[in-house]
Amino acid sequence: MTPSLNSRIRGMLHGVALGDALGAPVEKLSAAQIRERYGRVRSVMTRWHKMDLPPEQRNHRVRGDGIVTDDTLMTLAMMDIYAEVKRHLDAWDMADGMVRQIAWIKRWVPELQREAMLIDRLFYPEKWIFQRHQLANCDPRQGGIGNMVNCGAAMYIAPIGVANAADPKAAYDEAIAFASGHQESYGLEAAGVMAAAVAAAFLPGTSIEKIVETVTGLAKDGTREAIEAIAEAALRLRKTGAEHEEVSAIFHEIIGRFSVMGDDLNHMEEKVGRRTDAYRPSRLLSIEELPLALGFCLFNGGDFRRSIEDGINSGRDTDSIGVMAGAILGAMHGEAVIDAEDHAQINRANRLDLTASADAFAGVVTEILAADRAAAEARWVARTELGLA
């Protein structure tokens, strides 16, 4: 039975939160460090590797036991923007809606264990949204210029794929228009491709192979080349029955041609003044998270849980890899992928109601898609009168 729109939105949001909750406790550890400390992370009830440090050394944050990060919170913020405007988005909605969501609306921030503005939790390239739009009052389309290039826009962009369900090109275009207010270069490109992947996942009867083929056709420059290279390896390794450790190592070797990050992810005093190509605009580079997420999805033939687990156990930016794999495959499979215990624990740990949020968003998306259909029919009538039919 083909999953309904509502079912797929439930699956998408659960996939985001599950990938986030599974990946958060091991974020920034390498694959080898994860294996040494945890074996294989399989449960949302995993203890954060920093939890035994003094509070000031973990920025007074908590993780583990189902707690999600800014990836999920900003995804929910995107859904709230759609609920407010009830139409498609552009950079002006970044300058208005997203600024208010992160800087002026209090919410429960699970990692801080208190009510706070989301900006109190965000990483610097996401705080940039506030600086560029409210403080610098820039042209909204130029908001991403000068930001450090990272996966920050791609990690929360899935709702744009939903609002353009079954139309990957429209999702790509809208994501680029909206996220230009936050990111540039290959960080912006990744947001467009991620949204397209989620939109493609809504096509009835699709497969992960078709989704990857679709987004490869839309992707540009280093992003496209990185996805192509990892996809080729994923299909080859799937045929040989390779184990996760080998797959992860090969994927990291490939992505190393497009990203200079490696396992050295922590910012510290010793790095002040160090020359690096990390986070700089480039037509040759790609973020790591999306190509890796697509690679693990492809290697596992679209298996929801195993793809997410393989992604987070590959190390580095584990929560965002898990979020991207979870969003795409959750949208593809629908709510059948939801494990009730995981779902309940994530809700409890974060004071969320994921099902209610998904269902409310489904109502908004239904209105937007109905308006799209009416506009398309009106265009067809107009073109018919012009003799173009």
C-alpha positions, 0 to 999 in steps of 0.5 A, a space after each residue: 500500500 502506498 503511504 499517504 502524504 500524512 504518513 510520509 510526513 510523519 515518517 520524515 519528521 520521525 526520521 529527522 528526530 531519530 537520526 538526530 537522537 542517535 547521532 548526537 551522543 557521538 558527534 565529532 568522534 571518528 568511526 574508530 573512536 565510536 567502535 572503541 567506545 561503543 562498539 556500534 551505536 544502536 539505541 537512542 538510550 546512548 550516553 553522551 561521550 562528554 557527559 562525564 566532563 564538568 559542565 563548563 567543558 560541555 558548554 552546560 549541555 546534556 545529550 543522550 537518552 533521546 535528546 535532539 539538537 538544533 537539527 530537529 529544532 530548526 526543522 520544526 522552526 521551518 515547519 512553523 514558518 510555513 504554518 504562519 505564511 501558508 505559501 512557498 518561501 524565499 530569502 525574505 522568509 529567512 530574514 523575517 520568519 527564521 530570524 524570529 524563530 531563532 531569536 525572539 521565540 522561546 522554546 524548550 531547548 533540550 540540550 540546555 534543559 531550559 526555556 531559551 531562544 534557539 540562538 542560545 544553542 546554535 553554532 556560529 554559522 546559524 547565528 549568522 542568520 540573525 547577524 546578517 538579517 537583523 543586525 546588518 539588514 542585508 539584502 535577504 538574498 545576500 544573507 549567506 555571503 561571507 558565512 562559513 560554508 557548512 551543512 547548516 542549511 541542509 540539516 533543517 531544509 527537509 520541510 521544503 521538500 515536503 512543501 514540494 512533494 513529488 516535484 524535486 526541481 521545485 524543491 531544489 529551486 525553493 530551497 536555494 531561494 530560501 537558504 541563500 539567506 543563510 548559506 553560500 557556495 556548496 553549503 547552499 547547493 547541499 540545501 537545494 539537493 537535500 530538499 530535492 531528495 525529500 521531494 523525490 521520496 514522495 513519488 509513489 513507487 520510488 526507490 533510493 536508487 531513483 532518488 539518488 539518480 534524480 538529485 544527481 541530475 540536479 546537483 552542481 559542481 563538487 556536490 554532484 561529483 561527490 554524490 556520484 563518486 560515493 553512489 558508485 562506490 555504494 552500489 559496488 560495495 553492496 554487490 560484494 556484501 562489504 561490512 560497515 567498517 570497510 564501507 565507512 573507510 572507503 566513503 571517507 576516502 572518497 569524501 576526502 577529495 571534496 572536503 578538507 575536514 577529516 576527523 579534526 572537527 574541534 575548534 580550539 586555541 591552537 587553530 587560531 590563524 591556521 590556514 585552511 580551505 575548510 568552510 571557504 566557498 568553492 566550486 570543487 568542494 562538497 559538504 560531507 554529510 549529504 553525500 555520506 547519508 545518500 551513500 549509506 542509504 544506497 548501500 543498504 537498499 533504502 533500509 531505514 534503520 540500518 542506513 541511519 545507524 551506518 551513517 552515525 557510526 561512520 563518525 564526525 558530524 553524526 547527527 546531521 548525517 543521521 538526520 538527512 538519511 532519516 528524513 529522506 527514507 522516512 518520507 519514502 517509507 512513511 510512518 511504517 518505519 516508526 518504532 513506538 518506543 523510540 518515538 515515545 522516548 524522543 517525545 519525552 526527552 524533548 517535550 515534543 509531540 512529533 505526531 501532532 507536529 507532523 499532522 499539523 504540518 500536513 494540513 498546511 502542506 495540503 493547502 499549499 499543494 492545493 494552491 499550486 494545483 489551482 495556479 497550474 490549472 489557471 496557467 493552462 487555461 490562459 495558455 489555451 486561450 493564447 493558442 498554445 495548447 
